[in-house]
Amino acid sequence: MAKPRPGKKDLDAYTIRGTTKVVRAGDCVLMRPSDTGKPPYVARIEKIESDNRNNIKVRVRWYYRPEESIGGRRQFHGAKELFLSDHYDVQSAHTIEGKCTVHSFKNYTKLENVGAEDYYCRFEYKAATGGFTPDRVAVYCKCEMPYNPDDLMVQCEGYHPACVGMTIEEAKKLDRFVCSECSSDDDVKKPLTAFSASPAADGKVEPKRRKR
């Protein structure tokens, strides 16, 4: 009688091919897309395992870029913004290109220098419906848009220079700016109202498939 073939084995870590970088469950990684003209996909590793042929697979939870979501990129989405989706997948560990860091929105805004591997996430995203959690976010400035960390803002980061009749160069020269609606001793950014993060979705839409 033939012996049963050994099953899958969980691994604690994996060394990225061609590097000395080690990844573990919970780490965020850059993964090679099938289309070389596209930026790498970003995912969070949930599990690492090998089969009886020593093929190493990773179970991942995908981050989506705004342009990959239903409704697409919107004005307040930052260049390094990602959405943590409910889209899970199993991929070959060999498609991992490198490690990256996905910060909380609050921690990202405190970075003095943003590196190529720095991203941030403030929403969870339902790939099938286009829904976001949280669904509503505070807005700022006279234009009443959510905060985009890529945009320079004045008066405790409360106003876009263009929205108060200033150029970016003029705003950078200011020691302090107080508009007619702000008190001189107000040092706190004031949310005006709430903005819906989820675009209107007509029924369910199939999540995008990520091919390797």
Disulfide bonds with the S-S distance in Angstrom:
none
